């Protein structure tokens, strides 16, 4: 037996899954795109959460600050929590 035929006999065939419940499949795909953020006043005021989001999403500093402020508005927390001034956070970390 040649090496080629021996190698091909050892390769497993890929299992093909067929979707039968499209409604559940679509809900699962939508849920995979969900985002949950746990915000604490101490974490938010330090600015490190915002800087983490900045690195994850590859955003410039001003866009990150706007993103965090818009999240607070969307969650209705803008009256209780202030978004961090990221320029002060970056300057103090140097």
Backbone as JSON Lines, residues from 0, in Angstrom:
{"i":0,"aa":"X","n":[0.85,-1.19,0.0],"ca":[0.0,0.0,0.0],"c":[0.89,1.24,0.0]}
{"i":1,"aa":"X","n":[0.62,2.18,-0.87],"ca":[1.45,3.37,-0.96],"c":[1.12,4.34,0.18]}
{"i":2,"aa":"X","n":[2.02,5.3,0.39],"ca":[1.82,6.29,1.45],"c":[0.61,7.16,1.19]}
{"i":3,"aa":"X","n":[0.34,7.45,-0.07],"ca":[-0.81,8.31,-0.4],"c":[-2.12,7.62,-0.06]}
{"i":4,"aa":"X","n":[-2.27,6.38,-0.44],"ca":[-3.52,5.68,-0.14],"c":[-3.65,5.4,1.35]}
{"i":5,"aa":"X","n":[-2.54,5.22,2.03],"ca":[-2.57,5.0,3.47],"c":[-3.01,6.27,4.19]}
{"i":6,"aa":"X","n":[-2.5,7.41,3.77],"ca":[-2.86,8.69,4.39],"c":[-4.32,9.03,4.13]}
{"i":7,"aa":"X","n":[-4.81,8.74,2.92],"ca":[-6.2,9.07,2.61],"c":[-7.18,8.17,3.36]}
{"i":8,"aa":"X","n":[-6.76,6.98,3.71],"ca":[-7.65,6.1,4.46],"c":[-7.73,6.51,5.93]}
{"i":9,"aa":"X","n":[-6.73,7.26,6.42],"ca":[-6.73,7.7,7.82],"c":[-7.48,9.01,8.03]}
{"i":10,"aa":"X","n":[-7.74,9.75,6.98],"ca":[-8.42,11.03,7.08],"c":[-9.91,10.8,7.35]}
{"i":11,"aa":"X","n":[-10.4,11.47,8.4],"ca":[-11.82,11.34,8.72],"c":[-12.64,12.25,7.83]}
{"i":12,"aa":"X","n":[-13.8,11.79,7.48],"ca":[-14.7,12.64,6.7],"c":[-15.39,13.62,7.62]}
{"i":13,"aa":"X","n":[-15.59,14.83,7.13],"ca":[-16.24,15.87,7.92],"c":[-17.74,15.59,8.0]}
{"i":14,"aa":"X","n":[-18.27,15.68,9.21],"ca":[-19.7,15.46,9.41],"c":[-20.47,16.68,8.93]}
{"i":15,"aa":"X","n":[-21.51,16.44,8.2],"ca":[-22.35,17.52,7.69],"c":[-23.61,17.58,8.54]}
{"i":16,"aa":"X","n":[-23.83,18.74,9.14],"ca":[-25.02,18.96,9.95],"c":[-26.05,19.73,9.14]}
{"i":17,"aa":"X","n":[-27.26,19.29,9.15],"ca":[-28.33,19.96,8.43],"c":[-29.24,20.65,9.44]}
{"i":18,"aa":"X","n":[-29.55,21.91,9.16],"ca":[-30.43,22.68,10.04],"c":[-31.86,22.26,9.78]}
{"i":19,"aa":"X","n":[-32.54,21.87,10.85],"ca":[-33.94,21.44,10.72],"c":[-34.89,22.44,11.36]}
{"i":20,"aa":"X","n":[-34.43,23.17,12.38],"ca":[-35.27,24.14,13.06],"c":[-34.68,25.52,12.8]}
{"i":21,"aa":"X","n":[-35.11,26.13,11.7],"ca":[-34.52,27.4,11.29],"c":[-34.84,28.53,12.26]}
{"i":22,"aa":"X","n":[-35.98,28.5,12.89],"ca":[-36.33,29.57,13.83],"c":[-35.36,29.56,15.02]}
{"i":23,"aa":"X","n":[-35.08,28.4,15.57],"ca":[-34.14,28.3,16.7],"c":[-32.72,28.65,16.25]}
{"i":24,"aa":"X","n":[-32.36,28.24,15.06],"ca":[-31.03,28.55,14.52],"c":[-30.86,30.06,14.38]}
{"i":25,"aa":"X","n":[-31.85,30.74,13.84],"ca":[-31.77,32.19,13.67],"c":[-31.67,32.9,15.02]}
{"i":26,"aa":"X","n":[-32.45,32.45,16.01],"ca":[-32.37,33.05,17.34],"c":[-30.99,32.85,17.95]}
{"i":27,"aa":"X","n":[-30.42,31.67,17.75],"ca":[-29.08,31.39,18.28],"c":[-28.03,32.26,17.61]}
{"i":28,"aa":"X","n":[-28.14,32.48,16.31],"ca":[-27.19,33.34,15.61],"c":[-27.29,34.78,16.08]}
{"i":29,"aa":"X","n":[-28.5,35.25,16.33],"ca":[-28.69,36.61,16.85],"c":[-28.11,36.72,18.25]}
{"i":30,"aa":"X","n":[-28.32,35.71,19.08],"ca":[-27.81,35.74,20.45],"c":[-26.29,35.73,20.49]}
{"i":31,"aa":"X","n":[-25.64,35.14,19.5],"ca":[-24.18,35.13,19.46],"c":[-23.61,36.53,19.31]}
{"i":32,"aa":"X","n":[-24.38,37.44,18.75],"ca":[-23.9,38.8,18.57],"c":[-24.22,39.71,19.73]}
{"i":33,"aa":"X","n":[-24.81,39.17,20.79],"ca":[-25.17,39.99,21.94],"c":[-23.94,40.47,22.72]}
{"i":34,"aa":"X","n":[-24.11,41.58,23.39],"ca":[-23.04,42.18,24.18],"c":[-23.56,42.5,25.56]}
{"i":35,"aa":"X","n":[-22.88,42.05,26.58],"ca":[-23.26,42.35,27.95],"c":[-22.09,43.06,28.62]}
{"i":36,"aa":"X","n":[-22.36,44.23,29.19],"ca":[-21.34,44.98,29.91],"c":[-21.8,45.17,31.35]}
{"i":37,"aa":"X","n":[-20.93,44.84,32.27],"ca":[-21.2,45.09,33.68],"c":[-20.42,46.34,34.05]}
{"i":38,"aa":"X","n":[-21.14,47.4,34.4],"ca":[-20.49,48.66,34.71],"c":[-20.59,48.94,36.21]}
{"i":39,"aa":"X","n":[-19.48,49.27,36.79],"ca":[-19.4,49.67,38.18],"c":[-18.86,51.09,38.2]}
{"i":40,"aa":"X","n":[-19.32,51.9,39.11],"ca":[-18.88,53.3,39.16],"c":[-17.37,53.4,39.35]}
{"i":41,"aa":"X","n":[-16.79,52.54,40.18],"ca":[-15.34,52.62,40.41],"c":[-14.56,52.23,39.15]}
{"i":42,"aa":"X","n":[-15.03,51.24,38.43],"ca":[-14.34,50.82,37.2],"c":[-14.49,51.89,36.12]}
{"i":43,"aa":"X","n":[-15.69,52.43,36.02],"ca":[-15.94,53.43,34.98],"c":[-15.19,54.73,35.27]}
{"i":44,"aa":"X","n":[-15.14,55.14,36.52],"ca":[-14.46,56.39,36.85],"c":[-12.95,56.28,36.66]}
{"i":45,"aa":"X","n":[-12.41,55.06,36.79],"ca":[-10.97,54.91,36.58],"c":[-10.61,54.97,35.09]}
{"i":46,"aa":"X","n":[-11.53,54.63,34.21],"ca":[-11.28,54.71,32.78],"c":[-10.67,53.46,32.19]}
{"i":47,"aa":"X","n":[-10.29,52.49,33.01],"ca":[-9.64,51.29,32.48],"c":[-10.6,50.45,31.65]}
{"i":48,"aa":"X","n":[-11.88,50.44,32.01],"ca":[-12.85,49.71,31.19],"c":[-12.92,50.31,29.79]}
{"i":49,"aa":"X","n":[-12.91,51.63,29.73],"ca":[-12.97,52.29,28.43],"c":[-11.71,52.01,27.61]}
{"i":50,"aa":"X","n":[-10.57,51.99,28.27],"ca":[-9.33,51.71,27.55],"c":[-9.27,50.26,27.07]}
{"i":51,"aa":"X","n":[-9.89,49.36,27.84],"ca":[-9.99,47.97,27.4],"c":[-10.86,47.87,26.16]}
{"i":52,"aa":"X","n":[-12.01,48.57,26.17],"ca":[-12.87,48.59,24.99],"c":[-12.14,49.2,23.8]}
{"i":53,"aa":"X","n":[-11.33,50.2,24.06],"ca":[-10.57,50.85,22.99],"c":[-9.65,49.84,22.31]}
{"i":54,"aa":"X","n":[-8.96,49.03,23.1],"ca":[-8.04,48.04,22.53],"c":[-8.8,46.94,21.8]}
{"i":55,"aa":"X","n":[-9.92,46.5,22.36],"ca":[-10.68,45.42,21.75],"c":[-11.3,45.83,20.42]}
{"i":56,"aa":"X","n":[-11.79,47.07,20.36],"ca":[-12.5,47.53,19.16],"c":[-11.62,48.34,18.21]}
{"i":57,"aa":"X","n":[-10.36,48.55,18.58],"ca":[-9.41,49.3,17.75],"c":[-9.94,50.71,17.43]}
{"i":58,"aa":"X","n":[-10.34,51.44,18.49],"ca":[-10.89,52.77,18.31],"c":[-9.88,53.83,18.74]}
{"i":59,"aa":"X","n":[-9.9,54.99,18.11],"ca":[-9.12,56.12,18.62],"c":[-9.68,56.59,19.96]}
{"i":60,"aa":"X","n":[-8.92,57.4,20.66],"ca":[-9.28,57.82,22.02],"c":[-10.6,58.58,22.07]}
{"i":61,"aa":"X","n":[-10.78,59.54,21.19],"ca":[-12.02,60.34,21.21],"c":[-13.24,59.5,20.85]}
{"i":62,"aa":"X","n":[-13.09,58.58,19.9],"ca":[-14.2,57.72,19.54],"c":[-14.56,56.77,20.69]}
{"i":63,"aa":"X","n":[-13.56,56.33,21.43],"ca":[-13.82,55.47,22.58],"c":[-14.61,56.22,23.63]}
{"i":64,"aa":"X","n":[-14.22,57.46,23.88],"ca":[-14.93,58.26,24.87],"c":[-16.38,58.48,24.43]}
{"i":65,"aa":"X","n":[-16.6,58.77,23.17],"ca":[-17.96,58.92,22.66],"c":[-18.75,57.62,22.73]}
{"i":66,"aa":"X","n":[-18.08,56.51,22.47],"ca":[-18.74,55.2,22.54],"c":[-19.21,54.9,23.96]}
{"i":67,"aa":"X","n":[-18.36,55.14,24.94],"ca":[-18.72,54.88,26.33],"c":[-19.84,55.8,26.77]}
{"i":68,"aa":"X","n":[-19.76,57.07,26.38],"ca":[-20.83,58.0,26.75],"c":[-22.16,57.61,26.1]}
{"i":69,"aa":"X","n":[-22.12,57.15,24.87],"ca":[-23.37,56.73,24.21],"c":[-23.93,55.45,24.84]}
{"i":70,"aa":"X","n":[-23.05,54.55,25.31],"ca":[-23.52,53.37,26.04],"c":[-24.25,53.78,27.31]}
{"i":71,"aa":"X","n":[-23.7,54.75,28.01],"ca":[-24.35,55.21,29.24],"c":[-25.72,55.82,28.95]}
{"i":72,"aa":"X","n":[-25.82,56.56,27.87],"ca":[-27.11,57.16,27.48],"c":[-28.11,56.07,27.12]}
{"i":73,"aa":"X","n":[-27.67,55.09,26.32],"ca":[-28.56,54.01,25.91],"c":[-29.07,53.2,27.1]}
{"i":74,"aa":"X","n":[-28.21,53.03,28.11],"ca":[-28.6,52.26,29.28],"c":[-29.33,53.11,30.32]}
{"i":75,"aa":"X","n":[-29.45,54.4,30.06],"ca":[-30.13,55.28,31.0],"c":[-29.31,55.57,32.25]}
{"i":76,"aa":"X","n":[-28.01,55.41,32.17],"ca":[-27.14,55.62,33.33],"c":[-26.39,56.94,33.27]}
{"i":77,"aa":"X","n":[-26.65,57.73,32.25],"ca":[-25.9,58.97,32.09],"c":[-26.17,59.97,33.21]}
{"i":78,"aa":"X","n":[-27.31,59.85,33.91],"ca":[-27.61,60.76,35.01],"c":[-26.84,60.39,36.27]}
{"i":79,"aa":"X","n":[-26.48,59.1,36.42],"ca":[-25.81,58.64,37.63],"c":[-24.31,58.46,37.45]}
{"i":80,"aa":"X","n":[-23.89,58.09,36.24],"ca":[-22.47,57.84,35.99],"c":[-21.96,58.79,34.92]}
{"i":81,"aa":"X","n":[-20.78,59.32,35.16],"ca":[-20.14,60.17,34.16],"c":[-19.11,59.35,33.4]}
{"i":82,"aa":"X","n":[-19.03,59.61,32.11],"ca":[-18.01,58.94,31.31],"c":[-16.64,59.48,31.69]}
{"i":83,"aa":"X","n":[-15.62,58.67,31.61],"ca":[-14.28,59.11,31.99],"c":[-13.68,60.06,30.97]}
{"i":84,"aa":"X","n":[-12.82,60.94,31.44],"ca":[-12.03,61.78,30.54],"c":[-10.78,60.99,30.2]}
{"i":85,"aa":"X","n":[-10.78,60.37,29.04],"ca":[-9.72,59.43,28.7],"c":[-8.37,60.1,28.49]}
{"i":86,"aa":"X","n":[-8.37,61.37,28.17],"ca":[-7.09,62.06,28.01],"c":[-6.37,62.16,29.36]}
{"i":87,"aa":"X","n":[-7.13,62.37,30.44],"ca":[-6.54,62.41,31.78],"c":[-6.08,61.01,32.19]}
{"i":88,"aa":"X","n":[-6.84,59.98,31.84],"ca":[-6.48,58.61,32.21],"c":[-5.18,58.2,31.53]}
{"i":89,"aa":"X","n":[-5.05,58.5,30.25],"ca":[-3.85,58.14,29.51],"c":[-2.65,58.93,30.01]}
{"i":90,"aa":"X","n":[-2.85,60.22,30.31],"ca":[-1.75,61.05,30.79],"c":[-1.28,60.58,32.17]}
{"i":91,"aa":"X","n":[-2.2,60.14,33.02],"ca":[-1.8,59.71,34.36],"c":[-1.14,58.34,34.35]}
{"i":92,"aa":"X","n":[-1.38,57.54,33.31],"ca":[-0.77,56.21,33.25],"c":[0.64,56.23,32.71]}
{"i":93,"aa":"X","n":[1.08,57.36,32.17],"ca":[2.43,57.45,31.59],"c":[3.44,57.8,32.63]}
